Amino acid sequence: MKNKFLKNIFLVTIISVFLAACSDDSDVEEQTSGETGTEGESAQEISFATSSDAVGLSPIDTNDSVSAYMLEQLYDTLFIHNPETMEIEPHLVESYEAVDDTTWEFKLLEGVEFHDGTPLNAEAVKYTFEQLLDEERAAPRASLLEPVESIEAADEYTVVINTEEPYGPLLAALSHVNASIVSPEADEAGDIMTEPVGSGPFKFESWASGDNIVLTKNENYFKGAPALDTVTMHVIPEYASAVGMLETGQVDFLPNIPSEHIPRIEEMDGVELDLTSGTGINYLTFNMEKEPFNDPEFRKAVSHAIDRDEYVDQLNGAGIQNNSIIGPEVFGYDEAAQDFGYDYDLEESHRIIEENNFDETPITLLVANEGHFVLMSEIVQAQLMEAGFDVSIEMMEWGAFLEQAANGNFEMAFVSWANSTADGSELFYPNLHSDNIGSTNRARYNNEEFDALVEQSRTTIDQEERLELLHETNEYATNDAVWIPMHHANVSVAYHESVNDLIISPNTSFFLYEVSIEE
């Protein structure tokens, strides 16, 4: 077993947004990548396992990591992040320019078709983005295009995007999987949540809810047909069972591996384990609409009480500790940010608690029952109680957790954010700007000074200026202890040595277009 770190790839993490699902792995057949195809050739088939099912297969209507695994194979975006450099590169775009600070023109590649044979043209892009912004449709990631005033189809293959004010992260937003282009005809005629039609290298074949999703090769993909004939995602709620399936060859790879399973995988023969720095963050947050959680002194006492090094030491390489809210591989990070916030200092925590009688307030930690969250809650509960807090844990499945957190039905909670855009503004705006209270701003943080800083970081296309503004914004949020960063995630993937060219990007994306199985 080799444990190799991909040094060419930037940070990645998954902020896993999994909905719990029920399934039994007993019906999963043995690995079939060597079976004979209809032409007498060996079929190229790959399979992987997740602990939850997809929420849906529409990029407009979803915002979870498991759905994204499939969306990235089914659809295309105007831009992509290079998985090795994290630079933003054109994908469906032949050329582009910022005509002025609020006008962007994009020339699309010609001849690209959706799986239903309709053209991917300017009208399709306009339709997709207008649906993403449609208030009635209530797209979960509408914030990606929140500054957009209008989208025009100037001609068949020219798209013009007009923003209300300069929008610095626009290209990053257009690389996000939830900005993937959908077939207007398919979206208007049916439900692309269950019958998706994109232009990607793979086409939708079937979905057995709570069991598996199957995709097949798109022979007419604009970059050429992929090597793989079939892609299957198996839903295996018990992760230990999924690890066993990897060991016996029933699945070819596993993404987003919980830390407690890493040692077992490290011992497997014929299996590679890659751990790579990622863009995701796992953090402890507070409900700012409740007392004393809206008191900065309370949040400082909590911060000083948590020994995050002790926690990170138990992740088996799945994450790193850093006080900064913006992670080291996210646009806007400055090394000086490591000194922001509040280090572990039990004596100082005791002092603040005693001066403010914070020990008289019972605390409930809201926790999702999967991934790193369980480990976080157990360690943090013990540390907070040692400091003098009265702490209990309320644990629930992922879907219920997300609903309760979005509705503000909590006091303190553990949350994660994958930060797929790898941009600091698109970390702060969805999660902490007051515009998004009731949705992705689970902390319900409402601070006019902070909002203004976030807006400044978004409303300039001068990237050097944005770096300075994001550093200032990061300092403000970290020192206000709006979040306590528990760890910045490393992206993990384990795969059989027969799998070639499988790379998971630092923002947790993986594209199977170039992947093949060695016979």
C-alpha positions in Angstrom: 0.0 0.0 0.0 1.4 3.4 -0.9 0.4 6.5 0.9 1.2 9.3 -1.6 0.7 13.0 -1.3 0.0 14.7 -4.6 2.3 17.7 -4.4 1.1 19.3 -7.6 -2.4 19.9 -6.4 -3.7 22.7 -4.2 -6.0 22.4 -1.2 -9.2 20.5 -1.4 -11.9 19.5 1.0 -15.3 18.5 1.0 -17.7 20.0 2.9 -19.8 17.2 2.8 -23.4 18.0 2.4 -24.9 14.5 2.5 -28.5 13.5 2.9 -28.9 10.3 4.8 -30.1 7.3 2.8 -30.8 3.7 3.4 -29.2 0.9 1.3 -27.7 -2.6 1.6 -24.4 -3.4 -0.2 -25.2 -7.1 -0.4 -26.5 -6.8 -3.9 -23.5 -5.0 -5.3 -21.8 -7.3 -7.9 -18.1 -7.9 -8.0 -16.0 -5.4 -10.0 -16.9 -5.6 -13.7 -14.2 -3.5 -15.4 -12.8 -6.5 -17.2 -16.1 -7.8 -18.7 -16.4 -8.1 -22.4 -18.3 -5.4 -24.3 -20.7 -5.9 -27.2 -18.0 -5.5 -29.8 -15.8 -8.1 -28.1 -13.7 -5.5 -26.4 -13.2 -5.2 -22.7 -15.7 -2.8 -21.2 -14.3 0.2 -19.3 -16.5 0.4 -16.2 -15.8 2.3 -12.9 -17.7 2.4 -9.7 -17.4 4.3 -6.4 -19.3 4.5 -3.1 -20.8 7.3 -1.1 -22.5 7.2 2.3 -25.5 9.2 1.0 -27.6 9.4 -2.1 -27.7 12.5 -4.3 -30.4 15.1 -3.6 -31.0 15.5 -7.3 -29.3 15.8 -10.7 -30.1 19.4 -11.5 -27.3 21.9 -11.0 -29.9 24.7 -10.6 -31.8 23.0 -7.8 -29.1 21.3 -5.6 -26.2 22.3 -3.5 -24.7 19.1 -2.0 -21.5 17.3 -2.5 -22.9 13.9 -3.5 -25.1 15.4 -6.2 -22.0 17.4 -7.4 -20.2 14.1 -8.0 -22.7 13.2 -10.7 -23.3 16.7 -11.9 -19.6 17.1 -12.8 -19.9 14.1 -15.1 -23.2 15.1 -16.7 -22.8 18.8 -17.3 -20.3 21.5 -18.4 -19.5 24.9 -17.1 -18.2 28.0 -18.9 -15.0 27.8 -16.9 -13.2 25.2 -14.8 -10.4 25.2 -12.2 -7.3 23.5 -13.3 -7.0 20.6 -10.7 -3.2 21.0 -10.5 -2.8 24.8 -10.3 -6.4 25.9 -9.3 -6.1 28.5 -12.0 -9.5 29.4 -13.7 -9.5 28.3 -17.3 -12.0 28.5 -20.2 -14.0 25.4 -20.8 -17.1 26.1 -22.9 -15.7 29.5 -23.8 -13.5 30.2 -26.8 -12.6 33.8 -25.7 -13.8 36.4 -23.2 -13.2 39.9 -22.1 -14.3 42.5 -19.5 -15.6 45.2 -21.8 -15.8 47.5 -18.8 -16.1 47.1 -15.0 -19.7 45.8 -15.3 -19.9 44.2 -18.7 -18.4 40.8 -19.6 -18.6 39.3 -23.1 -18.1 35.5 -23.7 -17.7 33.8 -27.0 -18.8 30.2 -26.7 -17.4 27.2 -28.5 -19.5 26.3 -31.5 -21.0 22.9 -32.2 -21.4 21.7 -28.6 -24.6 19.7 -28.1 -26.7 18.6 -25.1 -27.4 14.9 -24.7 -30.8 15.4 -26.3 -29.2 16.8 -29.5 -30.2 20.4 -28.9 -27.4 23.1 -29.2 -25.5 24.5 -26.3 -25.6 28.1 -27.4 -26.0 31.6 -26.0 -29.7 31.1 -25.5 -29.1 28.0 -23.4 -26.6 29.9 -21.2 -29.0 32.8 -20.8 -31.8 30.4 -19.9 -29.7 28.6 -17.3 -28.5 31.7 -15.6 -31.9 33.3 -15.5 -33.3 30.1 -13.9 -30.5 30.2 -11.4 -31.6 33.8 -10.5 -35.4 33.2 -10.6 -36.8 34.0 -7.2 -39.7 31.6 -7.6 -37.3 28.7 -8.4 -35.3 29.6 -5.3 -32.0 28.0 -6.5 -29.8 27.2 -3.4 -26.8 28.8 -5.0 -28.4 31.8 -6.6 -25.9 33.9 -4.7 -23.3 32.8 -7.3 -24.9 35.3 -9.7 -26.4 37.7 -7.2 -24.7 40.8 -8.6 -25.9 40.0 -12.2 -28.3 42.5 -13.6 -29.0 40.9 -17.0 -27.8 38.2 -19.4 -28.0 38.8 -23.1 -27.6 36.5 -26.1 -25.9 39.0 -28.4 -25.8 36.4 -31.2 -26.0 32.6 -31.4 -22.6 32.0 -29.6 -22.0 35.3 -27.8 -23.2 35.9 -24.2 -23.0 39.3 -22.5 -23.4 39.4 -18.7 -24.1 42.8 -17.1 -23.6 43.3 -13.4 -25.1 46.0 -11.2 -21.6 46.8 -10.0 -18.1 45.3 -10.6 -18.1 41.6 -9.6 -14.6 40.4 -9.0 -15.3 36.7 -8.4 -17.5 36.3 -11.5 -15.2 33.8 -13.3 -14.8 31.8 -10.1 -18.6 31.7 -9.9 -19.0 30.6 -13.5 -16.6 27.6 -12.7 -18.9 26.4 -9.9 -20.8 23.1 -10.6 -24.1 24.8 -9.8 -23.5 27.2 -12.7 -23.4 24.2 -15.1 -25.4 24.8 -18.3 -28.6 22.8 -18.7 -30.7 21.9 -21.8 -33.6 24.5 -21.8 -35.8 22.0 -23.8 -35.3 19.3 -21.2 -35.8 21.6 -18.2 -39.0 23.0 -19.6 -40.4 19.6 -20.7 -39.6 17.6 -17.6 -37.8 17.3 -14.2 -34.1 17.4 -14.6 -33.7 16.6 -11.0 -34.5 13.0 -12.0 -34.0 13.1 -15.8 -30.9 15.3 -16.2 -29.8 16.5 -19.7 -26.4 18.2 -19.9 -23.6 18.3 -22.4 -20.9 16.4 -20.3 -18.8 13.4 -21.1 -21.4 11.0 -19.5 -25.2 10.7 -20.0 -27.8 9.7 -17.5 -28.8 6.0 -17.6 -30.7 5.2 -14.4 -31.3 6.0 -10.7 -32.4 3.5 -8.1 -33.1 5.8 -5.2 -31.0 5.0 -2.1 -29.0 2.4 -4.1 -27.2 3.6 -7.2 -26.9 6.0 -10.1 -25.6 4.8 -13.4 -24.1 7.0 -16.2 -23.0 5.9 -19.7 -20.5 7.3 -22.2 -21.4 10.3 -24.3 -20.0 9.3 -27.7 -20.6 12.8 -29.0 -18.8 14.8 -26.3 -17.2 17.9 -27.7 -13.8 17.0 -26.5 -14.1 13.4 -27.8 -15.7 10.3 -26.2 -14.4 9.3 -22.8 -12.5 6.1 -22.2 -15.0 4.8 -19.6 -18.2 3.2 -20.9 -20.0 3.2 -17.5 -19.9 5.1 -14.2 -21.8 3.8 -11.2 -22.2 5.5 -7.9 -23.2 3.1 -5.1 -25.0 4.4 -2.0 -23.5 2.6 1.1 -24.7 4.2 4.3 -22.2 2.3 6.5 -18.8 3.6 5.5 -17.0 0.6 6.9 -18.9 -1.5 4.4 -17.8 0.8 1.6 -14.2 0.4 2.7 -14.7 -3.4 2.7 -16.0 -3.1 -0.9 -12.9 -1.3 -1.9 -10.7 -4.0 -0.4 -12.6 -6.8 -2.2 -12.8 -5.0 -5.5 -16.5 -4.3 -5.5 -15.8 -0.6 -6.0 -12.8 1.1 -7.7 -12.5 4.2 -5.6 -13.7 6.1 -2.5 -13.8 9.9 -2.2 -14.0 11.9 1.0 -12.7 9.2 3.4 -13.5 9.7 7.1 -10.3 10.0 9.2 -11.0 6.9 11.2 -10.9 4.6 8.1 -7.6 6.0 6.8 -5.4 3.6 8.8 -7.2 0.5 7.4 -6.9 1.7 3.8 -3.2 2.4 4.3 -2.7 -1.3 4.9 -4.5 -2.5 1.8 -2.5 -4.1 -1.0 -3.0 -2.7 -4.5 -4.7 0.4 -3.3 -3.4 4.0 -3.4 -4.3 6.6 -0.9 -4.0 10.3 -1.8 -4.3 13.1 0.7 -4.2 16.6 -0.8 -4.6 20.0 0.7 -8.1 21.3 0.0 -10.3 24.4 0.0 -12.9 23.2 2.5 -13.3 24.3 6.1 -15.0 22.6 9.1 -15.9 25.0 11.9 -17.9 25.6 15.0 -20.4 28.4 14.7 -22.8 30.3 17.0 -26.4 31.5 16.6 -25.9 35.2 16.7 -29.6 35.8 17.4 -29.5 34.1 20.8 -27.8 35.1 24.1 -25.1 34.7 25.2 -23.9 33.4 21.9 -24.1 36.9 20.4 -21.6 38.1 23.0 -18.0 38.4 21.7 -16.7 37.6 25.2 -18.6 34.3 25.3 -17.3 33.4 21.9 -13.7 34.2 23.0 -14.1 32.0 26.1 -15.2 29.1 23.9 -12.3 29.7 21.5 -9.8 29.7 24.3 -11.2 26.5 25.7 -10.8 24.4 22.5 -7.5 22.7 21.9 -7.7 22.3 18.1 -4.3 20.7 17.9 -5.5 17.8 20.0 -8.5 17.4 17.6 -6.5 17.7 14.4 -3.9 15.1 15.7 -6.7 12.5 15.5 -7.6 13.2 11.8 -4.9 10.9 10.5 -3.9 13.5 7.9 -7.4 14.5 6.8 -7.0 18.1 7.9 -4.7 20.9 9.1 -5.1 23.5 11.9 -5.1 27.2 11.1 -6.8 30.0 13.0 -7.7 31.8 9.7 -11.2 31.4 8.3 -9.8 31.7 4.8 -7.8 28.5 4.2 -4.2 28.5 2.8 -5.3 27.5 -0.7 -8.3 29.9 -1.0 -7.9 33.2 -2.9 -7.5 35.9 -0.3 -5.3 34.0 2.2 -2.4 35.7 3.8 0.1 33.9 6.0 -0.3 36.6 8.6 -3.9 35.3 9.2 -2.5 32.4 11.2 -2.1 34.8 14.1 -5.7 36.0 14.0 -8.3 34.7 16.5 -7.7 33.0 19.8 -5.4 30.2 20.7 -6.0 27.5 23.3 -5.6 29.1 26.7 -7.6 27.3 29.4 -6.7 29.8 32.1 -8.0 32.7 30.0 -11.1 30.8 29.2 -11.7 30.2 32.9 -11.2 33.9 33.7 -13.8 35.1 31.1 -16.3 32.4 32.1 -16.1 33.4 35.8 -16.2 37.2 35.1 -19.4 36.8 33.0 -21.1 33.8 34.8 -21.1 31.9 31.5 -21.1 28.7 33.4 -24.7 29.3 34.4 -25.9 28.9 30.7 -26.5 25.3 29.5 -25.1 24.9 25.9 -26.4 22.4 23.3 -24.2 21.5 20.4 -26.1 20.6 17.2 -24.3 17.9 15.4 -24.8 15.9 12.2 -24.3 12.1 12.7 -21.5 11.6 10.1 -18.0 12.4 9.0 -15.8 14.4 11.2 -18.7 16.0 13.1 -19.1 13.2 15.6 -15.4 13.3 16.5 -15.5 17.1 16.7 -18.5 17.1 19.1 -17.0 14.5 21.5 -13.7 16.3 21.8 -15.1 19.8 22.0 -17.8 18.8 24.5 -15.1 17.4 26.9 -12.9 20.4 26.5 -15.7 23.0 27.1 -16.8 21.1 30.2 -13.2 21.1 31.5 -13.3 24.9 31.0 -16.5 25.1 33.1 -19.3 25.2 30.5 -22.4 23.0 30.8 -22.5 21.2 27.5 -24.8 18.6 25.9 -25.0 17.2 22.3 -28.0 16.9 20.1 -27.2 14.6 17.1 -29.4 14.1 14.0 -29.1 12.9 10.4 -27.7 15.3 7.8 -30.9 16.5 6.1 -32.6 17.3 9.4 -29.5 19.0 10.6 -29.3 21.3 7.6 -33.0 22.3 8.0 -32.6 23.0 11.7 -29.4 25.0 11.2 -30.9 27.1 8.3 -33.9 27.9 10.4 -31.8 29.0 13.4 -33.0 26.2 15.6 -29.7 25.8 17.4 -27.3 27.5 19.8 -23.9 26.2 18.6 -23.3 23.9 15.6 -20.6 22.2 13.7 -20.7 23.0 9.9 -18.6 22.5 6.9 -18.2 24.4 3.6 -16.4 23.0 0.6 -15.7 26.4 -1.0 -15.9 25.1 -4.5 -15.1 28.5 -6.0 -11.9 28.6 -4.0 -12.5 32.4 -3.6 -12.6 34.2 -0.2 -15.5 36.5 -1.2 -17.6 33.4 -2.1 -16.8 32.0 1.3 -17.8 35.1 3.2 -20.8 36.3 1.2 -22.9 33.1 1.3 -22.0 32.2 4.9 -21.8 35.4 6.8 -23.3 38.3 4.9 -26.7 39.4 6.2 -28.3 38.9 2.8 -28.2 35.1 3.4 -29.7 34.8 6.9 -32.2 32.0 6.7 -30.3 30.1 4.1 -26.5 29.6 4.0 -25.7 32.2 6.7 -26.4 29.7 9.5 -24.7 31.9 12.1 -27.3 34.5 11.3 -24.5 37.0 11.6 -25.8 40.6 10.9 -23.0 43.1 11.0 -23.1 46.2 8.8 -19.3 46.9 9.0 -18.5 43.3 8.1 -21.1 43.3 5.2 -19.5 46.4 3.8 -16.1 44.7 3.8 -17.4 41.7 2.0 -19.2 43.9 -0.6 -16.0 45.8 -1.2 -14.1 42.5 -1.8 -16.7 41.6 -4.4 -17.1 44.9 -6.2 -13.8 45.3 -7.8 -12.2 43.4 -10.6 -8.7 44.4 -9.5 -7.5 41.1 -8.1 -4.6 42.7 -6.1 -7.1 45.0 -4.4 -9.4 42.1 -3.7 -6.5 40.3 -1.9 -6.0 43.2 0.4 -9.7 43.6 1.1 -10.2 39.9 1.8 -7.3 39.9 4.3 -9.0 42.7 6.1 -12.4 40.9 6.0 -10.8 37.7 7.3 -9.2 39.6 10.2 -12.5 41.1 11.1 -14.4 37.9 11.1 -11.7 35.7 12.8 -11.2 38.2 15.6 -14.9 38.5 16.1 -14.9 34.7 16.6 -17.9 34.3 14.3 -16.5 30.8 13.5 -13.9 28.7 15.3 -12.1 26.9 12.5 -11.7 23.3 13.6 -9.7 22.2 10.6 -9.1 23.0 7.0 -9.7 19.8 5.1 -7.4 17.7 3.1 -9.1 16.0 0.1 -8.8 12.3 0.3 -9.3 9.5 -2.3 -8.4 5.8 -2.3 -8.4 3.9 -5.5 -7.2 0.6 -7.0 -3.9 0.7 -8.9 -5.8 -0.2 -12.1 -7.4 3.2 -12.1 -5.5 5.7 -14.2 -5.6 9.5 -14.1 -8.0 9.9 -11.3 -7.5 13.4 -9.7 -9.7 15.0 -7.1 -9.3 18.8 -7.3 -8.6 20.8 -4.1 -12.2 22.0 -4.2 -13.4 18.4 -4.1 -14.3 18.2 -7.8 -13.4 15.2 -9.8 -13.9 14.7 -13.5 -13.9 11.1 -14.9 -13.5 12.1 -18.5 -9.8 11.2 -18.7 -9.9 8.2 -16.4 -9.4 4.7 -17.7 -9.0 1.2 -16.3 -5.8 -0.6 -16.9 -6.5 -4.2 -18.0 
